[in-house]
Amino acid sequence: MEEDPDTYRILKLRAEILELGSAIRQLQREGLDDAAAQLLIARKRARLDHLVKTGSPGGHLNITDIRRS
C-alpha cells in the first residue's frame, strides 16, 4: 500500500521541525545566534500549516499539529 504524498510531506516536515527545534534550543543554551534557524523553522511551520489545511477534502488531515513549546 502506497502512502499519500501529502501525508509523507507532512510527516517529513514534522521531523524537520523537531530537529530544528532541538538545534535552536542547543544554540540558545550555548549563547549563539539562532536567527537563521528561527526563520527556517517559521517557514517550515507555514508550509506544514498550508499542507494540513489544503491536503485533504474538508481541509484537515489526521496529523497532529506541531506548535512552538
C-alpha positions in Angstrom: 0.0 0.0 0.0 1.4 3.4 -1.0 1.3 6.3 1.3 -0.3 9.6 0.2 2.4 12.1 -1.0 0.9 14.9 1.2 1.0 12.7 4.2 4.6 11.9 3.5 5.5 15.6 3.1 3.7 16.4 6.3 5.5 13.7 8.3 8.8 14.8 6.8 8.2 18.4 7.7 7.2 17.5 11.3 10.5 15.6 11.7 12.5 18.6 10.3 10.7 21.0 12.6 11.5 18.8 15.6 15.2 18.7 14.6 15.3 22.4 14.1 13.6 23.0 17.5 16.3 20.9 19.1 19.1 22.8 17.2 17.6 26.1 18.3 17.5 25.1 21.9 21.1 24.0 21.7 22.2 27.2 20.1 20.3 29.2 22.8 22.0 27.2 25.6 25.4 28.0 24.1 24.5 31.6 23.7 24.8 31.6 19.9 22.8 33.3 17.3 19.7 31.3 16.3 18.1 33.8 13.9 18.6 31.7 10.8 17.2 28.5 12.4 14.3 30.5 13.8 13.5 31.8 10.2 13.8 28.3 8.7 11.5 26.8 11.4 8.9 29.5 10.8 8.9 28.8 7.1 8.6 25.0 7.6 5.7 25.6 10.1 4.0 27.8 7.5 4.5 25.1 4.8 3.2 22.5 7.3 0.1 24.6 8.1 -0.6 25.0 4.4 -0.3 21.3 3.7 -2.5 20.3 6.6 -5.2 22.9 5.6 -5.2 22.0 1.9 -4.1 18.4 1.9 -7.4 16.7 2.1 -11.1 17.1 1.3 -12.7 19.0 4.2 -9.4 20.8 4.8 -7.9 18.7 7.6 -5.7 15.7 7.6 -5.5 13.4 10.6 -2.0 14.6 11.6 -1.0 16.1 14.9 0.0 19.7 14.7 3.3 20.9 16.0 3.5 24.1 17.9 6.3 26.0 19.4 6.9 25.0 23.0 
